[in-house]
């Protein structure tokens, strides 16, 4: 009896690359929000003051990069 084998491979990859923004003011930077302010992965430069005023939360985070990969293999004999 001669058999047959079938192999199935599945691969998945994803990558998220952070791109920073740069804000440079000759005087002041003022940001007002009635709710939240989130500053992520950006450079803020001002000759004088930087003011962030929010009605709720102010979040300042570094930029993040992420990479994922997954693979699977299955075999079927008949």
N, C-alpha and C positions, 0 to 999 in steps of 0.2 A: 504494500500500500504506500503510495507516494502522497505526502501531505503538502499543504500550502501554508505559508506563514505570511501574514500581512502586518507590517509595522506602520504605525502612525506617530509622527512627531509634531508637536505643537510648541512654538516659541513665541513669546511676547516680551517686548521691551518698551519702556517709556523713559523719557528723560525730561526733566524740567530745569532749565537754565535761568538763573537770575540775571536781570539786567538792571543795574543801578542808575538812578537819575541824579542829576547834579543841579542844585539851585544856588546861585551866587548873587547876592543883593549888595548894591552899593551902600545902602543904608540899613533898613530894618526888614525883617520878615515877620508878618503878622498873619496868623491863620485863626479864623473864628468859625466855630461850628456849634449849632444848636444841639447836636448829639455827640457822636464820637469822632475822634481823629486817629487814623492809623498811618504811621510813617514807617515804611518798610524798605530797607535797602537803598536809602537815599542819603546824599550828602547835602547838608544845609550850611551855607556860609553867609554871614552878614557882617558888615563893617561895625554895626552897632548891636542891636538886640534881635533875638529870635523869640517871639511870643506865640504860644499855642494855647488857645482858650476854647475849652469844650464844655458843653452842657453835661456830658457824661464822662466817658473814658478817653484817655490819651494813651495810645500804645505805640512804642518805638521798638522796632525789631530789626535785626540784621537780615540781610538777604539770604535766602536758603536755596540750595540746589538739591535735586533729588534724582535718583536713578533706580529703576526697578527692572528686573528681568525674571521670567518664569519659563520653565520648559517642562514638558511631560512627554512620555513615550508609552505607547501601548502596543502589545503584540497579540495577534489572534492566529491560532492554528486551526486548520480544518482538514 
